[in-house]
Amino acid sequence: MALELARRGRARTCVALSPAGAWQRPLDLTRLLWLFRVGAAAGRPSWIRGIARHDHIRRLLLKGMMEHGERVPARMLRIFSRTSWAAP
C-alpha cells in the first residue's frame, strides 16, 4: 500500500517491508486480492457511516492491517474511508 500511495503522489517517501515467504501459493494472492475488494466495497463513504459504529465490523474491515480493529473509533474509520476514496 505504501508503494501505491507513493506512486500516486500521496507520499514524498515511503518504506515498504514484505515478509519473506508470504507469496508461497497462488491462493495467498487470491486471498489478499479478495480482502482488498471487500475493503474497497465496504469502505465506500456512503456505506461506512452505518457500518462503522459496530465493533465487530470494524474488526473485520481492519483485520488485514491490525490485530484490534475494533479499538479504532468509528469516527477515525470514517475519516480513513473518506480520505482513501479521495486519493487520486
Secondary structure, 3 states (H helix, E strand, C coil): CHHHHHHCCCCCCCCCCCCCCCCCCHHHHHHHHHHHHHHHHHCCHHHHHHHCCCHHHHHHHCCCCCCCHHHCCHHHHHHHHHHHHHCC
